[in-house]
Amino acid sequence: MHCRPNVIGPIVHPTQCCYTHTHGNTIVPHIHPQHTTNIHNQHFDHVHYFPQTQSNVSQATHQHFVSTGTAPFAGPGFGGY
């Protein structure tokens, strides 16, 4: 004779969040021309709402360097010649 086993409901544990990070390096040349701009100021009132969302994250870091040599892209329109 076989007896049926006593089965209870499962125990569900909290979701474990795991993250993966990828990294890339990008060189961004910065050109600093000068120009005068007349500015019109406009005020905006921002009203914040907080609906439930999901998201992906992309992170970036920046470093700025001051070059002591000639820029590799110097030419007409770039401060060269």
N, C-alpha and C positions, 0 to 999 in steps of 0.2 A: 504494500500500500504506500502510495506517495502522498506526502503532505505538501500543500502549496506553501511557498515561502512567504513570509511577511514582507511586503514591499511598501516603503514609505515614500513620500514626495522627495524630489531632489533638493539638494542644497545648492543654491546659486550664489556664487561669490561675486564681489564687485569686479567690473571690467578693469583689466590691467591695461594701462595706456603705454604704448611703446612708440618711440620716435626714431627716425633715421635722419641723418644729416648728410647733405652733399655739399661740396665746396667747389668754388671756381674762383679764378683770379682774373680780373679785367683791368687793363691799363686805360685810364681815361685822361687824355690830354685836355688841359684847361687853357683857354685863350681868354685874356682879360683886356678887351678893348674898352675904351671909355666913351660914353655917350650921355648927354643930358636929356632927361625925360620929364615932361610936365605931367604930374600925377593927379588924377581925379580920384578922390576917396569915396568909397561906397561902403556903408555899414550893413552887415548881414546879421540877423538874429537867428541863431541855430537852435532848433528845438530837437532834442534827442529822444529817440524811442529805442526800446531794447527788446526786439523780437528774438526768438530762439534761432540761432544760426549754427552752421558748421563751417570750418575754414581750413585752408592749407596755408602753411607758412613758408615764405622764402626770405631768407636773411642775407644781408649784404654788409660788408665792412668796407671802409674807405681809408686810404692813406693819401696824403698830399705831399708832393715833393717839389722843391724849387730847383730848376735846372740851372746849371752854371754854364752850359754850352749853348750852341745854336739849336733851335728846334728842328727836328727832322722833317717837318712839313713846312718850313719857312719858305715864303715865296710871296708873290703879289697878293695882297689881300690878307696876309697873315703876319704882317709886321716885318717882312723881309724885303730885300731889294730897295 
